[in-house]
Amino acid sequence: MDGTRGGTSEWPDGGFPGIRINPVTLLPEIVNEDACAAALSGSSDPADLIFVRLVEGHAGEAAELLAEARYKDPDSLRLRIFEADVLRVTNRFDRAVELFRALLAETRGTPNEAVIRQQLGRSYFAGGNTAAAVESFATALDLRVAGAADASLIYASTVALQRARDVLELAS
């Protein structure tokens, strides 16, 4: 048995083996524990373990690992994104949004802007600000299409945008 949960093959890629984005919550979930564990055991990048701990909901452990990794590499965009994700996972949505906005100011006009807009949208969505999530996901999608991003990234933005629009429509 490969450990894959049924019905997740259409879920957007989560950016790490065994992890996909739940199209309802728009949050990453482990769908194949074996693949995730194998990838972690073969990785020497501390950011991979931080990401998996965040996905598992172990924000405290992720924060400890993140502090050590940021000390060694304070300018890493990926680690700074995880800093905001720790805030999101611990339900400090306003702080997560604030940090993503600061990252957006730094990445505007660069290839990383779409990544930050997607993450910002996820924080808005998780915090219940669906209208802002729609705007952020739409911009991320536009940037990814214009930049000829990988199809999996365009698909992730499309799914997130559609879900946010559906939730916004249901609320009105």
FIVO-136014 format. One line per field, with one value per residue: residue number from 0; x, y, z of N, C-alpha, C in turn; residue in three letters; chain. Coordinates in Angstrom, 2 decimals, decimal comma. Each point is the difference from the previous one (the first is absolute). Layout:
BEGIN
k: NUM  ...
n.X: X  ...
n.Y: Y  ...
n.Z: Z  ...
ca.X: X  ...
ca.Y: Y  ...
ca.Z: Z  ...
c.X: X  ...
c.Y: Y  ...
c.Z: Z  ...
r: ALA  ...
c: A  ...
//
This chain:
BEGIN
k: 0  1  2  3  4  5  6  7  8  9  10  11  12  13  14  15  16  17  18  19  20  21  22  23  24  25  26  27  28  29  30  31  32  33  34  35  36  37  38  39  40  41  42  43  44  45  46  47  48  49  50  51  52  53  54  55  56  57  58  59  60  61  62  63  64  65  66  67  68  69  70  71  72  73  74  75  76  77  78  79  80  81  82  83  84  85  86  87  88  89  90  91  92  93  94  95  96  97  98  99  100  101  102  103  104  105  106  107  108  109  110  111  112  113  114  115  116  117  118  119  120  121  122  123  124  125  126  127  128  129  130  131  132  133  134  135  136  137  138  139  140  141  142  143  144  145  146  147  148  149  150  151  152  153  154  155  156  157  158  159  160  161  162  163  164  165  166  167  168  169  170  171
n.X: 0,85  -0,36  -1,07  -0,40  -0,51  -1,11  -0,23  1,30  -0,16  -1,17  0,42  0,14  1,12  0,48  0,79  -0,46  0,81  -1,14  0,18  -1,29  -0,56  -0,62  -0,82  -0,33  1,02  0,53  0,07  1,33  -0,07  0,40  0,17  1,33  -0,24  -0,07  -0,62  -0,78  -0,14  -0,15  -0,77  -0,61  0,01  -0,33  -0,58  0,85  -1,08  0,38  -0,13  0,48  0,79  0,36  0,02  0,60  0,78  0,09  0,18  0,84  0,15  1,27  -0,77  -0,05  -0,03  -0,93  -0,55  0,24  -0,39  -1,05  -0,03  0,30  -0,90  -0,84  0,50  -0,06  -1,26  0,32  0,60  -0,10  -0,46  0,41  1,06  0,06  -0,27  0,87  0,70  -0,47  0,41  1,05  -0,02  -0,13  0,92  0,54  -0,71  1,20  -1,20  -0,33  0,73  -0,61  -1,15  0,27  0,46  -1,07  -0,66  0,77  -0,20  -1,27  0,19  0,64  -1,06  -0,68  -0,54  0,14  0,68  0,50  -0,40  -0,09  1,16  0,45  -0,47  0,48  1,14  0,04  -0,39  0,91  0,79  -0,32  0,06  1,11  0,27  -0,64  1,06  -1,14  -0,52  0,79  -0,44  -1,22  0,16  0,49  -0,93  -0,88  0,63  0,05  -1,24  -0,35  0,69  -0,58  -1,15  0,11  0,43  -1,02  -0,61  0,54  -0,49  0,80  0,80  -0,18  0,07  1,03  0,44  -0,25  0,42  1,04  0,17  -0,22  0,76  0,89  -0,12  0,05  0,96  0,56  -0,28  0,38  0,96  -0,17
n.Y: -1,18  1,01  -0,14  -0,01  1,14  -0,72  0,31  -0,12  -0,83  0,58  -0,23  1,32  -0,01  -0,57  -0,37  -1,16  -1,01  -0,51  1,25  0,21  0,91  -0,01  -0,36  -0,51  -0,44  -0,39  -1,00  -0,05  -1,22  -0,83  -0,41  0,00  -0,62  -1,09  0,64  0,56  -1,12  -0,63  1,00  -0,02  -1,33  0,34  0,85  0,91  0,41  0,82  0,74  -1,13  -0,20  1,26  -0,13  -1,16  0,55  1,02  -0,82  -0,60  1,33  -0,32  1,05  -0,51  -1,25  0,34  0,70  -1,04  -0,89  0,79  0,17  -1,27  -0,34  0,87  -0,51  -1,18  0,29  1,16  -0,08  -1,26  0,19  -1,21  0,25  1,14  -0,71  -0,91  1,10  0,47  -1,16  0,15  1,26  -0,40  -0,95  1,03  0,18  0,45  -0,01  0,95  -0,66  -1,14  0,62  0,55  -1,18  -0,60  1,01  -0,17  -1,31  0,34  0,91  -1,02  -0,73  1,12  -0,51  -0,94  -1,04  0,45  1,04  -0,85  -0,47  1,23  0,37  -1,16  0,17  1,23  -0,46  -0,94  0,97  0,78  -1,05  -0,42  1,29  -0,46  0,58  -0,55  1,21  0,21  -1,18  0,31  1,21  -0,53  -0,96  0,95  0,82  -0,94  -0,30  1,27  0,17  -1,09  0,36  1,28  -0,62  -0,61  0,11  -0,88  -0,95  -0,66  1,03  0,01  -1,33  0,10  0,97  -0,75  -1,09  0,69  0,59  -1,14  -0,61  0,97  -0,02  -1,32  0,09  0,91  -0,76  -1,05  0,85  0,26
n.Z: 0,00  -0,77  0,74  -1,25  0,46  -0,06  -1,27  0,13  -0,99  0,15  1,23  0,08  -0,67  1,09  -1,02  0,46  -0,23  -0,42  -0,43  0,22  -0,78  1,18  -1,00  1,16  0,73  -1,16  0,87  0,16  -0,54  0,92  -1,24  0,09  1,16  -0,77  -0,98  0,92  0,69  -1,15  -0,42  1,17  -0,04  -1,23  0,83  -0,39  -0,65  0,98  -1,10  -0,51  1,05  -0,09  -1,32  0,12  0,92  -0,83  -1,02  0,82  0,04  -0,12  0,25  1,21  -0,43  -0,89  0,99  0,78  -0,91  -0,15  1,31  0,11  -0,88  0,54  1,13  -0,62  -0,34  0,57  -1,16  0,39  -1,21  -0,32  0,75  -0,65  -1,08  0,41  0,20  -1,14  -0,53  0,80  -0,35  -1,26  0,16  0,64  -1,10  -0,28  -0,57  0,87  0,89  -0,38  -0,11  1,17  0,38  -0,50  0,55  1,07  -0,09  -0,15  0,93  0,54  -0,34  0,18  -1,10  0,92  -0,43  1,15  -0,70  -1,00  0,45  0,21  -1,18  -0,44  0,66  -0,45  -1,19  0,21  0,41  -1,02  -0,81  0,58  -0,12  -1,08  -0,52  -0,39  0,13  1,05  0,41  -0,43  0,47  1,11  0,04  -0,32  0,82  0,95  -0,33  -0,04  1,11  0,47  -0,50  0,37  1,09  -0,62  1,19  0,80  -0,77  0,85  -0,19  -1,31  0,03  0,84  -0,78  -1,05  0,61  0,48  -1,17  -0,62  0,90  -0,02  -1,32  0,08  0,90  -0,76  -1,04  0,72  0,33  -1,31
ca.X: -0,85  0,85  -0,36  -0,70  -1,43  -0,83  -0,70  0,82  0,85  -0,29  0,39  1,25  1,26  0,34  1,38  0,89  -0,57  -0,99  -0,82  -0,85  -0,83  -1,42  -0,72  -1,06  0,61  1,12  1,18  0,71  -0,23  0,76  -0,90  0,78  0,98  1,23  0,76  0,46  1,08  1,16  0,60  0,63  1,21  1,03  0,24  0,87  -0,48  -0,85  -1,30  -0,92  -0,54  -0,85  -1,24  -0,78  -0,52  -1,12  -1,13  -0,50  -0,60  0,94  0,53  1,06  1,22  0,38  0,55  1,35  0,86  0,08  0,90  1,37  0,28  0,07  1,27  1,03  -0,31  -1,04  -0,59  -0,73  -1,42  -0,79  -0,10  -0,83  -1,38  -0,37  -0,24  -1,39  -0,84  -0,11  -1,04  -1,29  -0,34  -0,36  -1,20  0,32  -0,17  0,37  1,47  0,46  -0,29  0,95  1,31  -0,08  -0,01  1,39  0,70  -0,51  0,67  1,37  0,04  -0,82  0,69  0,96  -0,67  -0,52  -1,23  -1,14  0,05  -0,45  -1,44  -0,72  0,06  -0,82  -1,38  -0,28  -0,17  -1,29  -1,06  -0,03  -0,47  -1,38  -0,10  -0,11  0,10  1,42  0,59  -0,32  0,87  1,38  0,12  -0,16  1,25  0,99  -0,28  0,39  1,47  0,52  -0,29  0,84  1,39  0,11  0,39  -0,29  -1,44  -0,50  -0,19  -1,18  -1,14  -0,20  -0,62  -1,34  -0,84  -0,16  -0,87  -1,37  -0,54  -0,27  -1,18  -1,17  -0,30  -0,48  -1,35  -0,90  -0,16  -0,78
ca.Y: 1,18  1,19  0,98  1,14  0,08  0,00  1,21  1,21  0,12  1,28  1,11  0,63  -0,42  0,79  0,46  -0,96  -1,34  -0,48  1,10  0,67  1,08  -0,35  1,02  0,60  0,87  0,65  -0,21  -1,23  -1,19  -1,19  -0,99  -1,21  0,05  -0,70  0,88  1,14  -0,48  -0,33  1,25  0,64  -0,72  0,27  1,44  0,66  1,38  0,15  0,56  -1,10  -0,48  1,07  -0,04  -1,19  0,20  0,94  -0,73  -0,92  0,79  0,12  1,36  0,25  -0,63  0,71  1,30  -0,24  -0,32  1,21  0,96  -0,45  0,13  1,43  0,48  -0,39  0,56  0,99  0,62  -0,99  0,31  -1,17  -0,02  1,13  -0,44  -0,93  0,81  0,43  -1,20  -0,32  0,91  -0,46  -1,28  0,28  0,84  1,43  0,33  1,39  0,08  -0,71  0,90  1,11  -0,47  -0,25  1,31  0,48  -0,79  0,44  1,26  -0,34  -0,87  0,55  0,12  -1,10  -1,30  -0,48  0,69  -0,91  -0,90  0,75  0,28  -1,25  -0,23  1,04  -0,41  -1,12  0,56  0,70  -1,00  -0,68  0,97  0,37  1,17  -0,67  0,96  0,29  -1,24  -0,05  0,97  -0,47  -1,18  0,43  0,62  -1,08  -0,74  0,85  0,05  -1,31  -0,19  0,93  -0,43  -1,37  -0,85  -1,42  -0,28  -0,35  1,25  0,64  -0,80  0,30  1,33  -0,11  -0,68  0,89  1,10  -0,50  -0,31  1,27  0,60  -0,78  0,34  1,39  -0,02  -0,59  0,93  1,19
ca.Z: 0,00  -0,12  1,01  -0,58  0,32  -1,20  -0,39  0,08  -1,20  -0,68  0,86  -0,45  0,60  1,18  -0,03  0,65  -0,23  0,95  0,52  -0,99  0,54  0,11  -0,77  0,82  1,02  -0,67  0,81  -0,35  0,82  -0,38  -0,60  -0,17  1,08  -0,41  -0,90  0,78  0,88  -0,83  -0,46  1,16  0,39  -1,00  -0,10  0,97  0,09  1,19  -0,38  -0,29  1,27  0,51  -0,77  0,37  1,36  -0,13  -0,60  1,04  1,07  1,11  -0,16  0,96  -0,50  -1,22  0,39  0,53  -1,14  -0,82  0,65  -0,25  -1,44  -0,33  0,52  -0,97  -1,32  0,31  -1,18  -0,79  -0,21  0,39  1,45  0,41  -0,27  1,07  1,21  -0,11  0,11  1,43  0,50  -0,51  0,63  1,39  -0,08  0,08  -1,41  -0,26  -0,02  -1,20  -1,11  0,10  -0,45  -1,45  -0,67  0,00  -1,02  -1,29  -0,33  -0,41  -1,18  -1,08  -1,27  -0,18  -0,17  1,28  0,39  -0,10  1,16  1,18  -0,16  0,26  1,44  0,62  -0,21  0,91  1,35  0,00  -0,04  1,29  0,98  -0,26  -0,87  -1,29  -1,11  -0,19  -0,52  -1,43  -0,67  0,05  -0,85  -1,40  -0,40  -0,08  -1,23  -1,13  -0,05  -0,39  -1,42  -0,75  0,12  -0,51  1,12  -0,12  -0,04  1,33  0,75  -0,58  0,46  1,42  0,09  -0,56  1,00  1,15  -0,40  -0,15  1,33  0,68  -0,64  0,41  1,39  0,00  -0,57  0,98  1,10  -0,38
c.X: 0,89  -0,36  -0,73  -1,47  -0,77  -0,61  0,82  0,84  -0,25  0,38  1,29  1,21  0,35  1,44  0,99  -0,63  -0,97  -0,92  -0,76  -0,82  -1,46  -0,80  -1,15  0,59  1,11  1,29  0,68  -0,32  0,90  -1,01  0,71  1,15  1,32  0,87  0,59  1,18  1,26  0,71  0,69  1,30  1,14  0,37  0,96  -0,41  -0,92  -1,38  -1,01  -0,66  -0,93  -1,35  -0,88  -0,58  -1,17  -1,23  -0,63  -0,67  0,88  0,72  1,14  1,33  0,49  0,65  1,42  0,98  0,23  0,95  1,46  0,38  0,13  1,29  1,12  -0,21  -1,12  -0,71  -0,83  -1,48  -0,87  -0,18  -0,86  -1,48  -0,46  -0,24  -1,45  -0,95  -0,15  -1,08  -1,38  -0,46  -0,43  -1,15  0,27  -0,01  0,42  1,51  0,55  -0,20  0,98  1,38  0,00  -0,05  1,39  0,82  -0,44  0,68  1,43  0,06  -0,80  0,84  1,05  -0,77  -0,59  -1,31  -1,21  -0,05  -0,55  -1,49  -0,84  -0,04  -0,84  -1,47  -0,41  -0,22  -1,30  -1,14  -0,14  -0,55  -1,41  -0,18  -0,02  0,12  1,46  0,72  -0,24  0,93  1,44  0,22  -0,10  1,30  1,10  -0,19  0,43  1,52  0,59  -0,25  0,91  1,46  0,25  0,52  -0,34  -1,52  -0,57  -0,24  -1,23  -1,27  -0,31  -0,68  -1,44  -0,95  -0,28  -0,95  -1,45  -0,64  -0,35  -1,21  -1,27  -0,43  -0,56  -1,43  -1,01  -0,30  -0,87  -1,45
c.Y: 1,25  1,09  1,22  -0,05  0,09  1,35  1,27  0,23  1,31  1,21  0,61  -0,51  0,93  0,46  -0,90  -1,38  -0,44  1,06  0,65  1,06  -0,44  1,09  0,65  0,98  0,88  -0,09  -1,30  -1,13  -1,12  -1,03  -1,32  0,05  -0,65  0,89  1,18  -0,41  -0,31  1,27  0,72  -0,69  0,24  1,46  0,49  1,46  0,14  0,55  -1,10  -0,52  1,04  -0,04  -1,18  0,16  1,00  -0,70  -0,93  0,75  0,16  1,35  0,29  -0,58  0,71  1,34  -0,13  -0,28  1,23  1,02  -0,37  0,19  1,46  0,62  -0,26  0,65  1,04  0,60  -0,95  0,37  -1,16  -0,06  1,15  -0,30  -0,93  0,74  0,49  -1,18  -0,45  0,87  -0,44  -1,27  0,21  1,02  1,48  0,55  1,43  0,16  -0,69  0,90  1,17  -0,40  -0,27  1,32  0,60  -0,76  0,40  1,30  -0,26  -0,75  0,55  0,18  -1,07  -1,30  -0,55  0,67  -0,94  -0,95  0,71  0,31  -1,25  -0,28  1,03  -0,35  -1,13  0,51  0,78  -1,01  -0,68  0,92  0,50  1,24  -0,49  0,96  0,34  -1,24  -0,11  0,93  -0,50  -1,21  0,37  0,63  -1,06  -0,79  0,80  0,04  -1,33  -0,28  0,88  -0,43  -1,41  -0,96  -1,45  -0,21  -0,33  1,24  0,76  -0,73  0,31  1,36  -0,03  -0,63  0,91  1,15  -0,45  -0,29  1,29  0,69  -0,72  0,36  1,43  0,06  -0,57  0,95  1,19  -0,31
c.Z: 0,00  1,01  -0,54  0,39  -1,30  -0,27  0,01  -1,26  -0,76  0,85  -0,54  0,77  1,15  0,06  0,70  -0,20  1,11  0,56  -1,15  0,72  -0,02  -0,71  0,77  1,00  -0,58  0,81  -0,42  1,00  -0,50  -0,51  -0,25  1,00  -0,39  -0,88  0,76  0,89  -0,79  -0,46  1,16  0,38  -0,98  -0,13  1,08  0,20  1,22  -0,33  -0,31  1,27  0,61  -0,70  0,43  1,41  -0,01  -0,54  1,03  1,16  1,22  -0,06  0,96  -0,45  -1,26  0,34  0,55  -1,12  -0,87  0,60  -0,27  -1,48  -0,40  0,52  -1,00  -1,36  0,14  -1,21  -0,85  -0,11  0,45  1,52  0,52  -0,27  1,12  1,32  0,00  0,12  1,45  0,62  -0,45  0,71  1,46  0,09  0,27  -1,42  -0,33  -0,09  -1,24  -1,22  -0,01  -0,51  -1,50  -0,78  -0,06  -1,04  -1,40  -0,43  -0,50  -1,32  -1,18  -1,27  -0,25  -0,22  1,31  0,43  -0,04  1,19  1,23  -0,09  0,28  1,51  0,77  -0,13  0,94  1,43  0,12  0,09  1,36  1,09  -0,24  -0,86  -1,45  -1,17  -0,29  -0,56  -1,50  -0,77  -0,08  -0,90  -1,48  -0,52  -0,15  -1,30  -1,22  -0,16  -0,46  -1,47  -0,84  0,01  -0,49  1,09  -0,30  0,10  1,38  0,85  -0,50  0,46  1,47  0,18  -0,51  1,01  1,19  -0,33  -0,12  1,36  0,74  -0,61  0,40  1,42  0,09  -0,54  0,98  1,15  -0,36  -0,29
r: MET  ASP  GLY  THR  ARG  GLY  GLY  THR  SER  GLU  TRP  PRO  ASP  GLY  GLY  PHE  PRO  GLY  ILE  ARG  ILE  ASN  PRO  VAL  THR  LEU  LEU  PRO  GLU  ILE  VAL  ASN  GLU  ASP  ALA  CYS  ALA  ALA  ALA  LEU  SER  GLY  SER  SER  ASP  PRO  ALA  ASP  LEU  ILE  PHE  VAL  ARG  LEU  VAL  GLU  GLY  HIS  ALA  GLY  GLU  ALA  ALA  GLU  LEU  LEU  ALA  GLU  ALA  ARG  TYR  LYS  ASP  PRO  ASP  SER  LEU  ARG  LEU  ARG  ILE  PHE  GLU  ALA  ASP  VAL  LEU  ARG  VAL  THR  ASN  ARG  PHE  ASP  ARG  ALA  VAL  GLU  LEU  PHE  ARG  ALA  LEU  LEU  ALA  GLU  THR  ARG  GLY  THR  PRO  ASN  GLU  ALA  VAL  ILE  ARG  GLN  GLN  LEU  GLY  ARG  SER  TYR  PHE  ALA  GLY  GLY  ASN  THR  ALA  ALA  ALA  VAL  GLU  SER  PHE  ALA  THR  ALA  LEU  ASP  LEU  ARG  VAL  ALA  GLY  ALA  ALA  ASP  ALA  SER  LEU  ILE  TYR  ALA  SER  THR  VAL  ALA  LEU  GLN  ARG  ALA  ARG  ASP  VAL  LEU  GLU  LEU  ALA  SER
c: A  A  A  A  A  A  A  A  A  A  A  A  A  A  A  A  A  A  A  A  A  A  A  A  A  A  A  A  A  A  A  A  A  A  A  A  A  A  A  A  A  A  A  A  A  A  A  A  A  A  A  A  A  A  A  A  A  A  A  A  A  A  A  A  A  A  A  A  A  A  A  A  A  A  A  A  A  A  A  A  A  A  A  A  A  A  A  A  A  A  A  A  A  A  A  A  A  A  A  A  A  A  A  A  A  A  A  A  A  A  A  A  A  A  A  A  A  A  A  A  A  A  A  A  A  A  A  A  A  A  A  A  A  A  A  A  A  A  A  A  A  A  A  A  A  A  A  A  A  A  A  A  A  A  A  A  A  A  A  A  A  A  A  A  A  A  A  A  A  A  A  A
//
